[in-house]
């Protein structure tokens, strides 16, 4: 994350989100024991990153892959503007621990997250 946060070419931007095909790992004990992550972002913050490495796994079509990437990008952007994980499995802010979780959620914020988002940016 420090790479994205401090990269000189990004200094002029308020927020930056990188996308990589590399597999990402978070050695933190909060990483649900699996270690790998689909993305990571400052909460709130200026930077985030999404990995497509595992989002293509078991994907029968490019449309499903694109949907997964979109959901994870919207999720990390949500963190960057201050949203935490949501308990609703259909909300884009639900923490995906596998691609099935990502497939099950929508690419929208639930009503509760929408309210929090509006409160954060009054």
C-alpha positions as CSV (number, residue, x, y, z in Angstrom):
1,X,0.0,0.0,0.0
2,X,2.9,2.4,0.7
3,X,3.9,2.1,-2.9
4,X,0.5,3.4,-4.1
5,X,0.2,6.0,-1.3
6,X,3.6,7.5,-2.0
7,X,4.2,7.1,-5.7
8,X,5.2,10.5,-7.1
9,X,3.1,10.2,-10.3
10,X,0.0,10.0,-8.1
11,X,0.6,13.0,-6.0
12,X,-1.8,15.2,-8.1
13,X,-4.7,12.8,-7.5
14,X,-7.1,12.7,-4.6
15,X,-7.6,8.9,-4.9
16,X,-5.8,6.2,-6.8
17,X,-6.8,2.5,-7.3
18,X,-4.4,0.1,-8.9
19,X,-5.4,-3.1,-10.6
20,X,-2.9,-6.0,-10.9
21,X,-2.9,-9.6,-12.1
22,X,-0.5,-10.5,-9.3
23,X,-1.8,-12.5,-6.4
24,X,-2.1,-10.4,-3.2
25,X,-1.5,-11.6,0.3
26,X,-2.2,-10.0,3.7
27,X,-0.2,-11.7,6.5
28,X,-2.4,-10.0,9.1
29,X,-4.3,-12.3,11.5
30,X,-7.5,-10.5,10.3
31,X,-7.1,-12.0,6.8
32,X,-9.5,-14.8,7.7
33,X,-6.6,-17.4,7.9
34,X,-6.4,-17.7,4.1
35,X,-3.9,-14.9,3.6
36,X,-4.9,-14.0,0.1
37,X,-7.0,-10.9,-0.6
38,X,-9.0,-9.8,-3.7
39,X,-8.0,-6.2,-2.8
40,X,-6.8,-3.9,-0.1
41,X,-7.5,-0.2,0.6
42,X,-6.9,2.5,3.2
43,X,-10.0,3.1,5.3
44,X,-10.5,6.0,4.6
45,X,-7.6,6.8,2.4
46,X,-6.1,7.8,-0.9
47,X,-5.1,4.4,-2.3
48,X,-6.2,0.9,-2.9
49,X,-5.5,-2.1,-5.1
50,X,-7.5,-4.9,-6.6
51,X,-6.0,-8.2,-7.8
52,X,-7.6,-10.1,-10.7
53,X,-5.5,-13.2,-10.1
54,X,-8.2,-15.2,-8.2
55,X,-11.2,-13.4,-9.7
56,X,-10.7,-15.3,-13.0
57,X,-10.6,-18.7,-11.2
58,X,-13.5,-21.0,-12.2
59,X,-14.9,-18.2,-14.4
60,X,-17.0,-19.7,-17.2
61,X,-17.1,-16.4,-19.1
62,X,-15.5,-13.0,-19.5
63,X,-18.8,-11.4,-18.3
64,X,-18.5,-13.1,-14.9
65,X,-14.9,-12.1,-14.6
66,X,-15.7,-8.5,-15.5
67,X,-18.5,-8.5,-12.9
68,X,-16.2,-9.8,-10.2
69,X,-13.6,-7.2,-11.0
70,X,-16.2,-4.4,-10.9
71,X,-17.6,-5.6,-7.6
72,X,-14.1,-5.7,-6.0
73,X,-13.2,-2.2,-7.4
74,X,-16.5,-0.7,-6.1
75,X,-15.8,-2.5,-2.7
76,X,-12.3,-1.0,-2.4
77,X,-13.5,2.4,-3.5
78,X,-16.1,2.1,-0.7
79,X,-13.3,1.6,1.8
80,X,-11.3,4.5,0.4
81,X,-14.3,6.8,1.1
82,X,-14.8,5.4,4.6
83,X,-17.2,2.4,4.4
84,X,-16.4,-0.6,6.5
85,X,-17.4,-4.2,5.8
86,X,-21.2,-4.9,5.7
87,X,-23.0,-7.9,7.2
88,X,-25.4,-8.1,4.2
89,X,-24.1,-10.8,1.8
90,X,-25.8,-9.0,-1.2
91,X,-24.0,-5.7,-0.4
92,X,-20.9,-4.9,-2.4
93,X,-19.2,-4.0,1.0
94,X,-19.6,-7.6,2.2
95,X,-16.2,-9.1,2.7
96,X,-15.6,-11.8,0.1
97,X,-13.4,-14.6,1.2
98,X,-13.9,-16.6,-2.0
99,X,-15.2,-16.0,-5.5
100,X,-18.6,-17.5,-4.6
101,X,-19.0,-14.6,-2.1
102,X,-18.2,-12.1,-4.8
103,X,-20.6,-13.8,-7.3
104,X,-23.4,-13.7,-4.7
105,X,-23.2,-10.0,-3.9
106,X,-24.4,-7.2,-6.1
107,X,-22.2,-4.3,-7.3
108,X,-24.3,-1.8,-5.3
109,X,-24.2,-0.5,-1.8
110,X,-27.1,-1.7,0.4
111,X,-29.5,0.9,1.9
112,X,-27.6,1.0,5.2
113,X,-24.2,1.6,3.4
114,X,-25.8,4.2,1.2
115,X,-27.0,6.1,4.4
116,X,-23.5,5.8,6.0
117,X,-21.9,7.0,2.8
118,X,-24.2,10.1,2.7
119,X,-23.4,10.8,6.4
120,X,-19.7,10.5,5.8
121,X,-19.8,13.0,2.9
122,X,-22.1,15.7,4.2
